Amino acid sequence: MSVERHRFSKADRAAVYRAIAERRDMRHFLPDPVDPDTLQRLLEAAHRAPSVGLMQPWRFIRITRADLRQQIYALVEAERRRTAEALGERQEEFMRLKVEGILDCGEVLVAALADGRERHIFGRRTLPEMDLASVACAIQNLWLAARAEGLGLGWVSLFDPDALASLLTMPPGSKPVAILCLGHVEAFYSAPMLELEGWTQGHLLEDMVFLDAWGNSA
């Protein structure tokens, strides 16, 4: 069978599935720096992500200035408090959660959508949000590669995108998507942190796969 000709070795397949299974959205980091060669490999992995029409809409801004980290942290903290207020009765519970590691991790990256995306029609005429899906694929590539390298990564989405874009002097039409905290960790969580903290529970796969029509159990 042709699948056997193209299949990775058993050990290589196991490594891929292990990285997927053990990937975690990390919030607790050690301050050790990330090796530059490793960071380059991770960014190359991100850049190999699929993108609709090969538009490659992702851009990564590496934050190297300590004062800029502090300003990004302040934006996140402001949105964390606004989010807490919007959660009503779960406000205090939410405020006890650690939602970022911006000041702790070895590297901070901001993943963004590039400007000029409107000229890319292929694959986006009816689904313009496919540019965002492409950036998400790049982030996931980076995430899985980081796990394989023994590094943690956390996706932070608590920020005002216009304020962050202004802080980073991003051009009109571009948009920040994620603040990525990358670095060494003491240990990876045994399960998603929000499950361990009792905030929520993940869903079972069988509840999310349908046959032929929405809601038809597989």
C-alpha positions as CSV (number, residue, x, y, z in Angstrom):
1,M,0.0,0.0,0.0
2,S,1.2,3.5,-0.8
3,V,0.6,4.7,2.8
4,E,3.4,2.3,4.0
5,R,5.8,3.9,1.5
6,H,5.1,7.4,2.9
7,R,4.6,6.6,6.6
8,F,7.2,7.7,9.1
9,S,8.9,5.2,11.3
10,K,7.0,4.0,14.4
11,A,9.3,6.0,16.6
12,D,8.9,9.2,14.5
13,R,5.1,8.8,14.5
14,A,5.1,8.3,18.3
15,A,7.2,11.5,18.7
16,V,4.7,13.6,16.6
17,Y,1.7,12.3,18.6
18,R,3.5,12.8,21.9
19,A,4.2,16.4,21.1
20,I,0.6,16.9,20.3
21,A,-0.6,15.2,23.4
22,E,1.8,16.9,25.8
23,R,1.5,20.4,24.4
24,R,0.3,22.8,27.1
25,D,-0.7,26.4,27.2
26,M,2.0,27.4,29.7
27,R,1.8,30.2,32.3
28,H,4.7,29.4,34.6
29,F,8.3,29.9,33.3
30,L,11.9,30.0,34.4
31,P,13.9,33.1,33.5
32,D,16.6,31.3,31.6
33,P,17.3,32.6,28.0
34,V,16.2,30.7,25.0
35,D,19.1,29.5,22.8
36,P,19.2,31.6,19.6
37,D,19.6,28.6,17.4
38,T,16.6,26.9,19.0
39,L,14.6,30.1,18.5
40,Q,15.5,30.2,14.9
41,R,14.4,26.6,14.4
42,L,11.0,27.4,16.1
43,L,10.4,30.4,13.8
44,E,11.3,28.3,10.8
45,A,8.8,25.7,11.9
46,A,6.2,28.4,12.2
47,H,7.0,29.7,8.8
48,R,6.5,26.3,7.3
49,A,2.8,26.4,8.3
50,P,0.1,26.0,5.6
51,S,-1.6,29.2,4.5
52,V,-4.5,29.7,2.2
53,G,-3.3,30.7,-1.3
54,L,0.2,30.6,0.1
55,M,-0.4,34.2,1.4
56,Q,1.7,33.6,4.5
57,P,0.0,36.4,6.5
58,W,1.9,35.8,9.7
59,R,4.4,38.3,11.1
60,F,6.4,37.8,14.4
61,I,7.7,40.7,16.4
62,R,10.4,39.7,18.9
63,I,10.3,41.8,22.0
64,T,13.8,42.4,23.3
65,R,13.4,45.6,25.4
66,A,12.6,45.2,29.1
67,D,10.6,48.5,29.1
68,L,8.5,47.3,26.2
69,R,7.8,44.0,28.0
70,Q,6.6,46.1,30.9
71,Q,4.3,48.1,28.7
72,I,2.8,44.9,27.1
73,Y,2.3,43.5,30.5
74,A,0.4,46.6,31.6
75,L,-1.9,46.3,28.5
76,V,-2.6,42.6,29.5
77,E,-3.2,43.5,33.1
78,A,-5.7,46.2,32.2
79,E,-7.6,43.8,30.0
80,R,-7.4,41.1,32.6
81,R,-9.3,43.4,35.0
82,R,-11.9,44.3,32.4
83,T,-12.4,40.6,31.7
84,A,-12.8,39.9,35.3
85,E,-15.5,42.6,35.6
86,A,-17.3,41.1,32.6
87,L,-17.4,37.6,34.2
88,G,-19.6,38.8,37.0
89,E,-19.9,36.2,39.8
90,R,-16.7,34.4,38.6
91,Q,-14.7,37.6,38.9
92,E,-12.7,36.7,42.0
93,E,-12.1,33.2,40.8
94,F,-10.8,34.5,37.5
95,M,-8.5,37.0,39.2
96,R,-6.8,34.1,41.1
97,L,-5.8,32.4,37.8
98,K,-2.4,33.1,36.3
99,V,-3.1,34.1,32.8
100,E,0.3,35.0,31.4
101,G,4.0,34.8,32.0
102,I,5.2,37.9,30.1
103,L,7.6,39.1,32.8
104,D,8.9,35.6,33.6
105,C,9.6,33.9,30.3
106,G,12.8,33.9,28.2
107,E,11.2,35.3,25.0
108,V,8.1,37.3,24.2
109,L,6.9,37.2,20.6
110,V,3.8,39.0,19.2
111,A,2.2,37.1,16.3
112,A,0.3,39.4,14.0
113,L,-1.6,39.5,10.7
114,A,0.2,41.5,8.0
115,D,-1.3,44.5,6.3
116,G,-2.4,44.3,2.6
117,R,-4.3,41.1,3.1
118,E,-7.3,42.4,1.0
119,R,-5.3,41.7,-2.2
120,H,-5.3,38.0,-1.5
121,I,-8.5,36.6,-2.9
122,F,-7.5,32.9,-3.5
123,G,-9.3,31.0,-0.8
124,R,-10.7,34.1,1.0
125,R,-13.4,35.4,-1.3
126,T,-16.2,33.8,0.9
127,L,-14.0,33.0,3.9
128,P,-11.8,36.1,4.6
129,E,-11.0,34.8,8.1
130,M,-8.8,32.2,6.5
131,D,-5.9,34.6,7.0
132,L,-6.4,34.3,10.7
133,A,-6.6,30.5,10.4
134,S,-3.3,30.6,8.6
135,V,-1.6,32.6,11.5
136,A,-3.1,30.1,14.0
137,C,-1.5,27.2,12.0
138,A,1.9,29.0,12.3
139,I,1.5,29.4,16.0
140,Q,0.6,25.8,16.4
141,N,3.6,24.7,14.4
142,L,5.8,26.9,16.7
143,W,4.0,25.5,19.8
144,L,4.5,21.8,18.9
145,A,8.2,22.4,17.9
146,A,8.7,24.2,21.2
147,R,7.3,21.2,23.1
148,A,9.6,18.9,21.2
149,E,12.5,21.2,22.2
150,G,11.5,21.0,25.8
151,L,10.3,24.6,25.9
152,G,6.9,25.9,27.1
153,L,4.7,28.4,25.2
154,G,1.7,30.3,26.3
155,W,-0.8,32.1,24.1
156,V,-2.0,35.3,25.7
157,S,-5.1,37.0,24.1
158,L,-6.0,39.4,26.9
159,F,-5.1,42.7,25.3
160,D,-6.6,45.6,23.3
161,P,-5.4,44.9,19.7
162,D,-5.5,48.6,18.7
163,A,-3.4,49.6,21.8
164,L,-0.9,46.8,21.2
165,A,-0.6,47.7,17.5
166,S,0.0,51.3,18.4
167,L,2.7,50.4,21.0
168,L,4.5,48.3,18.4
169,T,4.1,50.9,15.6
170,M,2.3,48.4,13.4
171,P,1.1,49.7,10.0
172,P,-2.6,50.3,9.2
173,G,-4.4,47.1,8.3
174,S,-2.1,44.8,10.3
175,K,-3.5,43.3,13.5
176,P,-1.8,41.6,16.5
177,V,-3.3,38.1,17.2
178,A,-1.3,36.7,20.1
179,I,1.3,37.5,22.7
180,L,3.4,34.4,22.9
181,C,5.4,33.7,26.1
182,L,8.2,31.2,25.3
183,G,10.7,29.7,27.6
184,H,12.1,27.1,29.9
185,V,9.7,25.6,32.5
186,E,10.1,23.6,35.7
187,A,7.6,21.1,34.5
188,F,4.8,20.8,32.0
189,Y,1.2,20.7,33.3
190,S,-0.2,17.1,33.5
191,A,-3.4,18.4,32.0
192,P,-4.6,21.8,30.7
193,M,-4.1,24.3,33.4
194,L,-7.7,25.5,33.4
195,E,-8.8,21.9,34.1
196,L,-6.3,21.6,36.9
197,E,-7.5,24.9,38.4
198,G,-11.1,23.8,38.2
199,W,-12.1,26.6,35.8
200,T,-13.5,24.4,33.1
201,Q,-13.4,20.9,31.6
202,G,-12.5,19.9,28.1
203,H,-15.1,18.1,25.9
204,L,-14.9,14.5,24.6
205,L,-14.0,13.9,21.0
206,E,-17.2,11.8,20.4
207,D,-19.3,14.8,21.3
208,M,-17.7,16.8,18.5
209,V,-17.7,14.4,15.5
210,F,-20.9,14.1,13.5
211,L,-22.0,11.9,10.6
212,D,-23.3,13.6,7.4
213,A,-25.3,16.3,9.3
214,W,-24.9,18.5,12.3
215,G,-25.8,16.6,15.5
216,N,-25.8,13.1,14.1
217,S,-23.7,11.2,16.5
218,A,-20.7,9.3,15.0
